[in-house]
Structures are given as structure tokens and as C-alpha cells.
Amino acid sequence: YFIKGKENGKGKKTWPDGLEYEGEFKDGLKHGKGTCIFPNKQKYIGDFIMGKYEGKGEFIWENEMKYKGEFKDNKINGEGEWFWPNGDVYKGHFTNGKCDGYGIEKKKDGKIYETKFENGGKTIQKLTVVGECEPHRTGTTVTFKPDPDIFDSEIYDYETLKIRTRELAFLNKGLRLTLRDD
């Protein structure tokens, strides 16, 4: 229904650019639970506050990559899980759409393990089984953000890290290292 010409309550709307929304409205804005389907087939399912992703939700990209967790002010922000199409999963903390602070995921013997650290390596969660995976999948993913109490800067020289990663890969036969700048 409409109040003063603006959508309120549950409904469905399609914008001229092809964006589709089905869910709750308040004063003409997406507000409450809803689903957005974008023209490029990306999808957001979850909570909205005054037109923005806010609270718990799930965002699915056209390549089937997916994030499920907390959003704030239209951004991935808080605790959540990132799922890659190849089956890899990262669980941890995110700030403004980027992995932030901590998170280690390890796959071995059909199980997914996780541990968390802060303040230069202080364990805040011991190694814990958090899920299952295909038995042949193995590997460790480490995500971190430098602690400002320890490091002078949070900015790294990507070229230096690339060279060091290449050296480690060369010296460790069969080891696959991936350097990703989020």
C-alpha cells in the first residue's frame, strides 16, 4: 500500500535499470526483510534499513561466489563466511568488505578447522572443527590485518610480498601459495 505516494508494507518493485526487489518497504525505501535481484543476476537476500543492507544477509555473485553474514551501511561488515565456487570457505571478521584482523582455515581429513588470533598472535579461539569438506581437499588459508600496536603501518609493499611468496613456492616442492590483495 502507499502512504503519501510512497510504498509501505510488503510488495514487489522493478526499477527502470532492471533491479527487482521483493520484500518490505517503509516510506518508499527497502526496509525489513527482502530480496534484491540485480540486472547482472547478482542477488542479496536479507535485512534492509532505510534502503541499505543492514543486519544479517547473503550476497551471491554471478560466478556463484557467496558471502553470508553481517552487513552495515551497504557493506560486508562484521562476522561472516565467504564461499568460493571451488568449495573453499573462509570464516572470520570483515570491515568495509575486506577480511579484517584474524582468521585461519585449515582443511584436512574431510574436516575444516579454524582458529583465531589477536594482539600479535594471542589465541582467542583454539583450533576447532567448524565443518566438513571432501576428504581429498587440504590446505591452510591465513588472513590477517597488522596490529597497529606492533606495526608502524598497515600498508604493505605488494611487490615485496610477491617476490617472497615466489621464493617460498620455489623452495617448497608441491606447495601452492596464492597471494591475494583484498
C-alpha distance (Angstrom), angle and dihedral (degrees) to the residues before:
residue distance angle dihedral
Y1 . . .
F2 3.79 . .
I3 3.79 131.3 .
K4 3.81 115.4 -169.3
G5 3.80 89.1 -14.4
K6 3.83 95.1 -53.6
E7 3.81 128.7 112.5
N8 3.81 116.5 -106.1
G9 3.79 129.5 174.0
K10 3.80 125.9 12.7
G11 3.77 120.1 -18.2
K12 3.76 150.9 123.4
K13 3.81 128.0 -106.4
T14 3.79 136.2 178.7
W15 3.82 118.8 -160.3
P16 3.84 123.0 -146.3
D17 3.84 90.6 -105.8
G18 3.83 90.1 59.4
L19 3.82 98.6 -101.0
E20 3.81 109.6 146.9
Y21 3.79 124.8 -159.9
E22 3.76 130.5 -177.6
G23 3.77 119.6 -179.5
E24 3.77 142.6 59.6
F25 3.79 125.8 -15.6
K26 3.79 132.7 -165.4
D27 3.81 121.7 -173.7
G28 3.81 90.2 -14.6
L29 3.82 94.4 -53.2
K30 3.81 131.3 107.7
H31 3.79 101.8 -98.3
G32 3.82 126.9 163.2
K33 3.81 125.3 6.1
G34 3.77 118.5 -6.9
T35 3.79 151.9 134.6
C36 3.82 125.9 -119.7
I37 3.79 120.2 -164.8
F38 3.79 112.9 -168.5
P39 3.83 124.9 -149.1
N40 3.85 89.4 -107.4
K41 3.85 88.5 55.7
Q42 3.80 95.0 -107.4
K43 3.78 111.2 141.8
Y44 3.81 138.7 -154.8
I45 3.80 120.1 -165.9
G46 3.78 118.2 -178.1
D47 3.77 148.1 52.4
F48 3.80 126.5 -7.6
I49 3.78 130.0 -171.6
M50 3.79 117.4 -167.9
G51 3.81 92.8 -22.3
K52 3.82 97.9 -45.8
Y53 3.82 133.8 103.0
E54 3.78 101.7 -101.8
G55 3.80 127.7 160.2
K56 3.79 124.9 3.6
G57 3.76 121.8 -4.1
E58 3.76 150.2 132.1
F59 3.80 127.6 -118.8
I60 3.80 119.5 -163.6
W61 3.82 121.2 -167.6
E62 3.81 124.2 -149.7
N63 3.84 90.0 -105.3
E64 3.85 88.6 57.9
M65 3.81 93.6 -107.7
K66 3.79 106.6 144.1
Y67 3.80 140.9 -166.2
K68 3.78 121.3 -162.4
G69 3.78 120.8 -175.8
E70 3.78 143.4 56.4
F71 3.81 127.1 -4.1
K72 3.79 130.5 -171.1
D73 3.79 127.9 -175.1
N74 3.84 93.3 -9.4
K75 3.83 93.0 -51.3
I76 3.79 137.2 102.9
N77 3.78 99.3 -101.3
G78 3.82 129.7 157.6
E79 3.79 133.1 12.0
G80 3.77 116.8 -8.3
E81 3.78 151.3 129.4
W82 3.81 127.8 -108.0
F83 3.81 116.3 -154.4
W84 3.82 122.4 -162.9
P85 3.82 122.1 -156.3
N86 3.84 90.5 -114.9
G87 3.82 90.5 63.0
D88 3.82 98.8 -99.4
V89 3.80 115.2 139.0
Y90 3.79 130.7 -165.9
K91 3.76 120.1 -165.7
G92 3.77 119.3 -170.6
H93 3.77 147.2 87.7
F94 3.80 125.2 -41.4
T95 3.81 131.9 -166.8
N96 3.80 121.0 -168.3
G97 3.79 91.7 -15.0
K98 3.80 97.0 -48.8
C99 3.80 133.6 102.7
D100 3.76 105.5 -99.1
G101 3.75 134.0 -165.5
Y102 3.74 108.5 -22.1
G103 3.73 151.2 2.1
I104 3.76 139.5 130.2
E105 3.75 124.7 -171.0
K106 3.79 122.9 -171.9
K107 3.79 128.4 -175.4
K108 3.80 119.3 -157.2
D109 3.80 137.2 142.5
G110 3.82 93.0 1.2
K111 3.79 93.7 -54.5
I112 3.79 133.8 105.7
Y113 3.80 115.2 -140.3
E114 3.78 128.9 -167.4
T115 3.78 137.0 -170.1
K116 3.80 131.7 175.9
F117 3.79 134.4 -150.3
E118 3.79 139.6 -175.7
N119 3.81 139.2 176.4
G120 3.79 97.5 37.0
G121 3.79 97.9 -39.8
K122 3.81 106.5 -31.4
T123 3.81 105.9 150.9
I124 3.79 112.0 -121.7
Q125 3.84 94.7 169.4
K126 3.79 123.0 27.5
L127 3.80 119.6 -136.2
T128 3.80 104.1 -68.0
V129 3.81 134.0 177.1
V130 3.82 105.9 -115.0
G131 3.80 102.0 168.9
E132 3.77 149.5 -25.2
C133 3.80 133.5 -91.3
E134 3.78 138.4 177.5
P135 3.84 108.3 -63.7
H136 3.84 93.5 -121.3
R137 3.82 93.1 56.0
T138 3.80 112.8 99.0
G139 3.78 136.5 159.8
T140 3.77 145.6 97.2
T141 3.78 129.2 -108.2
V142 3.80 118.8 -162.5
T143 3.79 119.9 -168.8
F144 3.76 122.5 -179.4
K145 3.74 147.6 159.4
P146 3.80 119.1 -149.3
D147 3.78 114.9 -106.0
P148 3.84 108.2 -118.6
D149 3.83 89.3 -145.5
I150 3.82 88.9 62.9
F151 3.82 105.9 28.9
D152 3.80 127.1 55.5
S153 3.80 92.3 -142.9
E154 3.79 139.3 20.6
I155 3.82 89.9 -147.5
Y156 3.81 119.9 97.6
D157 3.78 129.6 -165.3
Y158 3.81 101.8 -116.0
E159 3.83 92.7 -158.6
T160 3.81 91.6 56.3
L161 3.80 91.1 49.8
K162 3.82 91.2 46.5
I163 3.81 92.0 53.1
R164 3.83 92.6 46.3
T165 3.82 91.4 48.1
R166 3.80 90.6 50.4
E167 3.84 90.3 50.2
L168 3.82 91.6 51.1
A169 3.80 91.9 48.4
F170 3.82 91.0 50.1
L171 3.81 92.6 50.7
N172 3.82 95.3 47.2
K173 3.81 111.9 60.2
G174 3.80 112.5 -144.7
L175 3.80 93.5 13.8
R176 3.79 116.2 129.0
L177 3.79 115.5 -157.2
T178 3.79 123.4 -174.9
L179 3.80 121.0 -167.2
R180 3.78 113.2 -160.9
D181 3.80 126.7 177.9
D182 3.79 108.3 -152.3
